Amino acid sequence: MNVISNKQLSQTTLENFFTTHWGSPEMVISSGTYDCSKLEGFAKLNNENEIIGLITFIIKKNSCEIISLDSLEEGKGIGTSLLKQVEQFARGRKCYVIKLVTTNDNLHALKFYQKRGYQLVTIHKNAVVKAREIKPQIPLIGNDGIPIRDEIELEKKLD
């Protein structure tokens, strides 16, 4: 399995990936609306050159924000390796912090990021309710039957 820049993939491949896994390439979060297929990022490919992991991010001044992270094969280190790749890239760009948001129902992501040194910093109450005004296909109910309403912001200081 190799990690490549997502810019090495075709726009159509990226659009199809996000449509399959997120309903569309558009990501609506409290920091803005993003077309994930056009963001900087990294992809992990299997031996058949199929995407099995993908991370996207933006850099603003000395801060990096992860916009999306997908791992299609859980427990194999795919998400961790992509996260480390972004952290290394961000350090090289003189970023001092990496931020991200996840939804209140995503207990798996909350566990994943905290185990890797990310801390909870802000709860954006009803942020997903507002995001649905822009992207109505965001589900009302998420993991484990939990209503999706809020965003939880996490961050990690880089050395």
N, C-alpha and C positions, 0 to 999 in steps of 0.2 A: 504494500500500500504506500502510495506516495502523496505528499502534500504539494499542491501547486497554487499559484495565484489564481483567483477565480477569473482574472482577465484572460487566462489561457483557454477558457471555455467560451463557447459561442453564447451570444445574447439569448438565442432561442433555448438553448440548454438550460440556462439560468432561469429564464421566465417559466419554462415547463416545470423545473424543480420547485420553484416557489408556488406556482399555481397548484401543483399536486399536494404540497405539504402545508400551505398557508391559505389556500383559496385564491390567492393572487400574489403578484410580486410586491404589492403595496403593503407597507407596514405602518400602522398608525399608532403612535405612542405619545406620551406627554411631551417629549422633546421635539416632535414634528412628524411629518408624513414622509416616508422614504420609499423609493422604488429599489428594493433589495437587489434586483437583478443588475443594477447599475452602480452599486456600492463596491468599495474596495473590500477584499476578503480573501479567504483561503478555502480550498476544497481538498478533501481527502478522497482519493479514488481507489477502487478495488482493482484487482488484476485484469478485469474486463473494461477498465477505464470508466466505470459508472460511479457517480457521486454517492458516497456513503456518509459523508459529513461535509458541512458547509457552514462557514461563519462569515458574517459581514460586519463592517464597522465604519465609523466616521472619525476623523480627527479634527478637533477644533482647538486651535492654539496648543496648549500643553495638556489637553485632555482627550482621551479616546473613549468613544461610546460604542459598545457592542450593540448592534441592532438585531441580529438574528444569530442563532446557533442551532444547528440540526445535526443529530447523530442518528443514523438509521440502524445502527447495530449497537445496542446498549452494552455496557460493561466491557468494552474492548479498548478503551482509552482513546477513542476517536475524538470525543468532545474535549477531553483534557489536552490532547496534542494540538488541536486547533486553537484552544484558549491560550496555550503556551506560545504558539506561533504569533498570535496577536499581541500578547504581552511583550515578546521580544521585539516585534516590529514597533510597538508604541515606545518602548525604551529608546530605540534607535531614532525615533522622531522627537525625542526629548519630552515625552509625555510624563507627567508625574502621577496621573491617576487614570484608572479605567473604570467606566461606569456602565451600567446596564439596567434595564427594567424587565421585570417579569410580572405575571398576573398573580393575584392572590390565590388562585386555585393550583398553581404550578409548584406543588410541594417538592416534586422531584428536582426542579431547577433550583429552588431555594436551598435544598440540601447540597446539591452538586456545587454551587458557587461558594457556599459557606465553607465547605470542606477544602476549597482551593484558595482560601484567604480573603474572600469578599465579605464585606459587612453590610448589614441593612442600614440604610441612612435616611430614607424618606418613604412614607406611604402617600401616594396620590389617590385620595378618596374619589371614587366614582370616575376615575380617568377613563376606564373602559366604556362606561356608559356614554361619555362624551365622544370617544373614538368611534362608537357605533353610528354616530350621526354622519361620519365620513365614510366608514366601511361597515355597512349594515350586516354583512355576512359573518361578523365576529359572533361566535356562539354566546348564548345566554348562560349556559351551564357548561362547566369544564370538568377537569379531572375529579374523580371521586364524587361527582354530583354536586360540586361546590359552585354556587353562582359566581360568575366572573364579573367583578365590579371594579376592583382597585388594581393599581400598579404598585409594585414594591421596587424601589430603587436600591441597588447595591453598588458598592464601589470597592476598589482595591488600590491602595497607594503603591506606587512602584518605587523601587530604590534607585 
